[in-house]
Amino acid sequence: MTKTTKKKAVPLREDPIRHIVWKGDRLDVIDQRLLPRQVRYVSCRTAKEVARATSDMVLRGAPLIGCAAAYGMALAARRGRLKDVVAAEPVLRRARPTAVNLMHALDLMLAVAKTGPEAALPERMDAAAVKYFQDDLASNLRMAELGAALLDPGSRVITYCNAGALATAGIGTAVGMIRAGYLAGKVSHVYPCETRPYLQGSRLTLWELMQAGIPATLITDNMAAHLMKTRTIDAVIVGSDRIAANADVCNKIGTYGLAILAKHHGIPFYVVAPSTTVDFSTPSGDRIPIEERSILEVVEVFGAQ
């Protein structure tokens, strides 16, 4: 187990991580593959580069993927030609198949592109992308406040994968709820699972919690059951990539097992996600397309076997 160092908690409305920065002519994003050892930005100047950054896991997290796609469409509109925007849409759509926020953002931005004169296309798309980002940030704050109200004072919670600032426009979904809970005295300690195979829990979530000054202890994925049995765990809090019409939740592989453990031990299991993550066109979880990724994410860590 690895504990965070103690530091002053960051106020809820302050994002300690500038992980995505819109420059008008480019989108700068932290390369999450290098965290926590190195903080380096990747600049995307075209929709194709945004799509590559998304598929290569430079950026990840369903809400953030949607925000990046909106900015990618704005980049495609910079020459003021509708045909460029239309051509960029399928390129971005293929980047990640599971995160429905991506599809939502593209549908919205394409509709904006087709509404109004072509001469004003760049300004219209820029404004729409910025609004999409700001709307996600506002929903993060609202979910954090609503979610924190569900917790008992001094709760000890488990979280899985990364549903924090690095996965959204701002403070995160699951981690946003945790941050709000900690500031309100509702959360006393967090146990992020390492989250194999890509280690988003140990590389990203623990790092975020440390940046926010929240007491946390990293646990391996197979320690969760033992922790639930031998210590008081008051809640499990996760995010989601897509929620089907029947409320089936799709999230990082391993979430299902954690949910079963929580049910067995009588622990509340909370899924924190914006409305853009709900896909009413998909009747159940069995119909959600599941992304199959490279075996290298299992056999390699930071590029080394």
Secondary structure as UniProt FT lines:
FT   STRAND          2..3
FT   TURN            12..13
FT   STRAND          20..22
FT   STRAND          27..30
FT   TURN            32..33
FT   TURN            35..37
FT   STRAND          41..44
FT   HELIX           47..55
FT   TURN            56..57
FT   HELIX           62..76
FT   TURN            77..79
FT   HELIX           82..93
FT   HELIX           100..113
FT   HELIX           118..120
FT   HELIX           121..148
FT   TURN            149..150
FT   TURN            153..154
FT   STRAND          155..159
FT   HELIX           165..167
FT   HELIX           174..183
FT   TURN            184..185
FT   STRAND          187..193
FT   TURN            196..199
FT   HELIX           201..205
FT   HELIX           206..212
FT   STRAND          216..219
FT   HELIX           221..223
FT   HELIX           224..230
FT   STRAND          235..238
FT   STRAND          242..244
FT   TURN            245..246
FT   STRAND          249..250
FT   TURN            253..254
FT   HELIX           255..264
FT   TURN            265..266
FT   STRAND          269..271
FT   HELIX           275..277
FT   STRAND          278..279
FT   TURN            280..281
FT   HELIX           285..287
FT   HELIX           296..299
FT   TURN            302..303
//
